Amino acid sequence: MKKLGLFALAVLVVVLLFTLIGGRGEDGGLSTPAFSTVKIDNPAAVRKGNLVVTCPAYSGNFNPLYLTEPIDKAITRLLFDPLVEPSADGTPTPVLADYTVSADQRTYTFTIREDALFSDGSEVTAQDVAFTWCVLYDPAYDGHLLSSRPALAGADAYTKGEASSISGIEVVDEKTISATLTEPDASAIFTLGVAPLSKAYYGADYEPGKLDSLLLQLSRPMGCGQYSLTDLTMQQLTFSRCKDYYLGEPACETVTFTVADGDSAAAMLLQGESDLDLTGGSAQINADDYDYLIRRTFAADSMGMLGFSLVTKELVDPVARQAIALCVDRQALIDAVLPGEASVLDLPVSQESWAFPQGQSAPACDPAAAAALLEQNGYTKNSSGYYQKDGLLLQVVYTTTQNNPVSEALAQQLSENLPKAGIRLTVRSTDYATLLNQIEVGRAELWFMAYGASPDPDPSALVASDGAFNLFSYANPSADSLLSLAKQQQDTSRRADLYSQVWEQLEQDPPFVVLYQRQEQAVCNIRCQELTFCANRPVTADFYLLKDK
């Protein structure tokens, strides 16, 4: 999740929203099975000291501030440890540094571990963190964290070239640094907690607005993680363990990432030539048939949605949108297109998140209830059997994109169910680029999109009046107020209560219909059974735990 002038940034946002992230597998937990006590003939056991991972193509740029491909994140996490990262449910977890938040919720203070080292043996210091934050707010920075930068005091002047430093950054001592925001923002912790770059290595010639020397090092990373990169081609990467890693020297001496297609990856796993498949090709393997293979399923960060354009006069009334939502059969859509690859969802937040309300269930598809709702709110049927109100016929247009099976299946479902509710539907098909343009200019009325959720559950980017990803012209003052209050809270219980009220607002005044959450699936050799799989944290974060079996 996914050079950047204003127009280009807008297009990138839409592209990210519409990219279907290929989740695989069915819903499942994150538990790790107990170690087997039965002797297993494991063909991978002959590769002592070496772990092999099959993966899709990577960019070759391994820097925590510049990730361009999904696999880059997993590779970079092997090389760099962040200050703070999300746990499986999205709560912040200290990694390279502990942190505290001031009483006014504006100042984050990080204390770096005394034993944290870069792979060249130098210490990780507050100056390295300060340098990293300066790059993040640099006028020339255009990496993937651009849209998630919190409002750091003094950063605006620095980004505009009006100041030579950022006033909100204070280096307290060699291992302590603080960042002060202009306003409370509970979601800021993950951006501020990004892995630090070595100032000596990446910033020897750094000047604001000039990132040339840093960009030259993208494919020559020097991090503060478990392994260092020793050999790079666009087909294979080789990593060597960092013996002074602060959590303990990894047992596997080397790790190899090999680019493979799905069929090749599955074959390598079966033959013991690899230990972990990140291509998804192993989904075709029945792991239960092999004593040396195990399967993991977990919720992905991709959600499917039916978007509404609120500039469409027929959709201004929230009752009309509620009625359309009642005509969507989420489970039938999954069964038709994504069997075993998604689970029903009706909120814009992961089912694994601490902010997801326990016991929440999506409403059933019920066109008759939709018709009753319309009648209760002043709609009457015309001679053709379609509802109208104040002389306005309730008719909408759904735009599907070619070669998109989810979008096409949703079009078929709406074509069957909306007329039953007295809503007239027209379906049209267009190419991908045209639909993107129509959404940008407000000419699309209903459409399908996939959205990649962040670890923090705050949906402001989607539903706030000024949200960066608000493609719906949605404006709900009550929701805006609740979202603002939630951002000022560090306590997850209090934030969860506020988000529950936001979910209620979105139910009554929906800007979209959340359809499902994708499920990811991974198959690995039993040598990797200590690994934890979740959407919020790369599986590579735990490679140091693996035993050399």
N, C-alpha and C positions, 0 to 999 in steps of 0.2 A: 501491500500500500501509500503512488503509485504515482538567452535561452528562456527565461520566464518573465516576459513582459506581462502587462495586465491581461491582454487577450490570450496569450499563450497559457498563462496560469489558469484562466477560466476554462480553457479547453482541456488542460490537464486534469482539472478537478472533475469535469464531466466524464472524461475517459476513465478515470479511476473509479468513479461511481458505477460506470456501466460495464466494467470488466468483470466477467464471471470468473471468480476464483475457483479453481477446480477441486472442490472438496470431494473426498472419497470416503466411503465406509459408512457404517451405521453408528447410531448414538452409543456411547459407552463411557466408562469411567476412566480414571487416571491411575488406578491402583497398579502396583507392581507385584507380580506373583512371587511366591517364596522360591528360593533357590531349589533346584531339583536335587534330590538325593540319589537319583537313579543314573547310572552310567549311560551317557548318550554318545553315540557315534556322530560327532560333529565335524563335518568336513572343513569348517573354518578354523578349527583348533590348531591346524598346522602352521598358521600364520602368527606365531608368537611375536609379540612386540609391535604388531602392525594392525591397525583398524582401517577397514576399507569402506567407504561410503559412496554409493552411486547417487548421482544428482543430475538435475537439468542444467542447461547452459547457464553460466554465470557471466557477469559483466567484466570481471577482472579488476574492478575497483572495490577494494576492501577497506573502507573507512567508515566509522560509525556516523559521520556527518553526511556521507554521500552513498546511499544505498539505492541502486536502480532496479535490481531484480530481487524477487522474493528469496531466492537461494542465497543472495549476498548477505542477507541478515544472519542466516545460520552460520555461514563461513566466518563472517566478521566477529560473531560472538565467540568463536573459538580463539580468536586473536586478541580481542579486547574485552575486558570486564567493565561493565558500567558502574557508576557510583551507586545507582539505585535502579531496580528493574521491577516490573510487575510480576506478581505471583500468578498462579493459575486463575484465581478469581479476580485479578486486577488490583489487589491491594499492593501498595509500594513495599518493596523488600530491599533493605540495605545490602549492597554487595561489596563494592570497593570502599564505601564510606558510610558511616552513620550520619543521621541528619536530625535536626530539630527545626521547629517552626515557631516563630515569635508569637506573642499573645495577639498581636493585631493581624496575624495570618499573612503578613507580607514578606517577611524575611526568612529565607531558608539558609541554615548554616550546616555545612558539610564538614565532617572530620574524617580525613582519609586514614586508612589503616597504615600503621607504622611499617608493616612488612610488605606493602604493595610496591611492586617493581615493574618497570618496563622490561621487555625481553633482552635489552642490552645490559641489564643489571642496574640501571639508574633508578632512583626512587621516584615514585609518583608524588608530586607536590601540588600545593595550592596554585603555584604559578602555572603549572600545566593545565589545571582546570580553568583558570582565568583566561589563558590563551585559547582554550577550546571554546569558551563562551564568546570570546571576542570574534572568533571565526564565524560562529553561529549567527552573530548579528552584523557581520561585515557587509559593507555595501555590495560586494561582489558575490556574496554567498547565494547560491541557488540550489542547494541540496534539498533532500526530501523532508527535512524538518522546518523548511521555510514557513509553512502555514501554521505550524504548531508552536512557534516561538511565543513565550509568555511576555507580558508587558513589563520588561525589566527597566527599572529607573535609569534614565540616561541613555538607553539603547537607541531610542528614536533619533537623537542628535548624532549618535555615533554612526548609525546606518546612513544618515543623510550626509555624512562627512562634515558635520558641524562641530564635532568634538573628537579629540584624539584618544579618549578613553571612555569607559562606561562607568558613570558615577555609582550605579547600583551594585557594582562588584567590589567587594572588600576582601583583600588577602589579609587574614588575621595573623597567621603565622605559617610556618613551613607546611603544616598539615591541615590547616583550617581556613575555610573560605566561606563567604556569605554572599547571597544574591537577594537584593531587595526589589520587590515588584511595586508598580505604581498602584496596584489594587490587588486584593486577595484573589488567588486562582489556585484551587486545590489540584487541578490537573497539571500544574506547571512542573511538578516533581519529576515526571518522566522525561521531559525535555531537558531540564536542568541536570538530571541524573545521567545524561548521556556519557558514554565512555570517554575518558580524557585522552587527548593527544599529547605526545611528548613535545614540549615547546622547543627543546634542543634539536629534535629530529625534524619536526614539521615546520617550525617557525623561526628558523635561524635568520631568515631574511624577510620576516613578515612585516608588512606595513598595511595599514587599513586601506582596503580597496585593491590590494594586490595579493592574490592568492595563487599566483603562478607556481611558486616553488612547492606549495602544499599540493596542488593538483598533480604535479609531476610525480608525487609519491603515492598516488592512489593505488597503484598496482605493486608498490613496494612497502607494504604496511610494517610498522613496528609498534606493537601493541603492549598491553599490560595484562594479557590473558594466559590461558593454559598452554598454548602452543605458539610457535613462530613459523612463518611461511619460509620454506627453504627452496622450493622449486615451483615455478608457475608456467604452465602452458594453457591454452584455451580448452584443452581436453582433460588435463589432470593437474591437481595441486598436491604438493607434499608438505606436511607440517612435522616439525620436531618439537618434542615436549620441552617446556621450560622447567628446568630442574629446581629453580628457586621460586616456583609458583607458591603464593602465600597460603593456599589451601592444601598444599601437599603436591609433591611431584607426581604427575600422571603416570599410571602404570604402563600404558601403551606408549612405546618409544616414539612411534610415528603414526600419523593419520594420513590417509590418502583419499582425496575426493576425485572420482572419475565420472566424467560426463557420459551419460548413457540414455538410450531411449527406453521406454517402458518394458518392452520385451527382453531386451538385453539385460536390464537391471534385474528382472525377475529370474532370468536364467542364472545370472551371477550369484544371486542370493541362494538359489537352490543348490548350486554346485559348491557353495562355500567360498566363492571367490570374493564375496563382499559380506559385510556384517549388517549394514543398514541401507535401506532404499528410501531416498527422498524424492524419487521421480513419480511415485504413485503407481508404477507398473506392477509392483508386488501385490496390488489389490486382486489380481487374478489368481494368486496362490491361495490355496486352502491351507493355512498354517497349521491347522489341527492334524493334518496328515504327516507332519514332520516334527519329530521330537525336538529338533534343534532350532525351530522357528517359533516366534511369538508375534501376535498381532496386537496393535494398539489402535483404539478409536477415540476421538476427542472432538469437541466442538471447535469449528474453525471460526475465523473472524469475518466471514462473508455472509451477508444476509440478502435475501431477495425481497424486492419491494414493488408494489404497484404505485407509481407516482401520480399525483394530481396537480394540475395547473390551476391555481386559484384566480388567475386572471380570466379564466373561462367563465362566462356569466352563468352557465348552468351549474357550475361547481362552487359558486360563491356561498351558497347555502350549505352549512355543514351537515344538515339533514340529508341532503342529496348524496354527500360523500359517505355518510354512515350507511345509507341504503346500498350503495355500491359495494361497500365493504362486506355487507351481509350476503352478497352474491358470490363471494370468493370461497372456494372449497380448497383450503390449503393442503390437506392430506391427499385429496384426489390429484392435485397438481404434482405433489411429490411422487406419488405412486406412478403417475404417467410418465414423468421425465427424469426424476431423481430417486428412484427406489434405492433405499439403503444409503443414500448420499446426503440426506438432509433431514431435519426434524422441524415440526411445526413451531412457528414463532409468531407472536403478534405485537411485540414491543421492539423498539430500536436499541436493544441492549442484549448482550450475550446471555444465554441461559446459565453460563458459568460465572457470571459477574455477581459480586456482592450486592449490586443494585437491582438484580432481578428478583421480583417478589415471589416468595415461595408459594406454591399452589396455584400459580398463574396458569390459566388455560385459555387458548384462543376460542373465540365464539364460533359456533357452528355455522355452516353455510345454510341460509334460510331465506330464499327469495320471497316467500309468503310474508315473513316477518318484515322484510324490507318494504313490501307494498303497504303493509299495515302502518309502518312508521311514516311513510309518505302521506298516507291519508290522515293520520293523526296530526300532521303538521300542515294541513291546508292544501294538499295536492289533490287534484281530481282528474279522473280519466277522460280522455277525449274519445271520439267515435272510433279511433284506431286502436284503443286500448292502452295508450301511453299517457303517463301522468304529465300534468302541467300545473303551473301556479302563476297567478297574476299575468296570464297570457303568455308565459314562457314555457315552451315544451321542454321536458326533461330528456334531452338527447345529447349524447357524448360521442367522441371519436377516440378509438384506441389505435395507437400506431405501433405496429410490430416491426421488428427488423428481420431481414432475410437471414436464413440459416441460423436462427436463434431458437432452439427447440423449446426453451422455457417460455420465451415471449410468445411463440406461436401457440403453445398449449394453453397459456393464459388467455389468449385471444379467443380460442375455441370455447373455453369455459365461460368467459364473459358473454360470448354470443349466445350461449344456451341459457344462461341464468338471468341476465339483465332483462330481457323481454318478459320473463316470468314475473319480474318485479314491476313491470310497467315502465321500464326505462329503455328508450330507443338507443341502439348502439350501431355505430358504423365502424368497421375495421378497415384500416388501410395499411399497406406495407411499403416500407421505404428502405433505403440503404442506411448503413450505420452513420455515415458522415452527415447525411441530410437530417436524420433524427436529432443528432447532437446540435445542429444549427437551429432546428425548430425549438428545442428546449431552451437554448440560450436566448432566443428572441421571444419566448412565451407563446409559441404557436402550437405546441404539442399539448393535448388535453389529458390523455391517459397514456402511460407507457410503463414498461417494465425496466427495472434497473437492479443492479447488484451493488451493494455498499459494503466496503471494508471497515469494520468497526475498530476503534482504538481500545487499548486496555482500560483507559478511564471511561466510565459509562456516560460522561457528560455528552448529551446529544445536541449541544448548542450549535455546532457546525451545521447540523441538518435543519433544526427547527427554530433557532433564534431568528429574530427579525433581520439581524445583520449577519447571519451565519454564512460562512464561506461556501458551504455546500448546499445552501437553501435554494434549490432550483424550482421551488413550488410557489414563490411569491407569498409565502406563509408569514403571517404576523398575528401573534397571539400575546397581548400584553400580560395576561396572567401567567402564561408559560414563561415569558421573558423574565418576569419578576422572580418566579420560582427558580429558574436556572441561575439567575444572578445570586440569589441567596445560597444555593447549593455550592457555587464556586467559592463562597467565602467560608465554607465549613471544611475542617480537616477530619472531623469525626464521621466515619462512614455510616454509622447508625442514623445520625441526623441527616446526612446527605441522602441516604436511602429513603427516608420519610419524605423528603422534598421531591425526590425523583418519582416516588409513587404518586404524588400530586400532579407532577408533570405528565405521567402516563394517563391519568384521568383526564387531563386537559386534551391530550392527543386523541383519546377515545371519543370525546364529545366534539372535537373540532379537528378531524384527521387531515394532515397534509399528505398522507400516504397510507397504504395498507402493507404492513410488514407480513411477509408470506412464510418465510422459513429461514433457518440457519443451516449452513452447510456443515457437514461432518467430514473431518479428515481421517485418514487411515494410514497407518504405517506398519510394515512388516519388517522384523529385524531378527538377526541371529540371537540365540540365547546368551551370547557373549555381551549383549547390550541390554540385558534385562534390568539393569539399575537405572536406565534412562527414564525421564519423565517427559511425556508428550502433552503439550497444550498450545493453544494459539498465541498466548501472550508472551511466551518465553521460548526461545529457540532450544531445541533438543540438545544442541551442542554445548549448552551451558553446563551440562553434567558430565561431559566426557572425562573429566579428571576423576570421576568416581568409578569408572570402569575398571574391572580387574582384568589382568592379562591371562585370560583363560584359554 
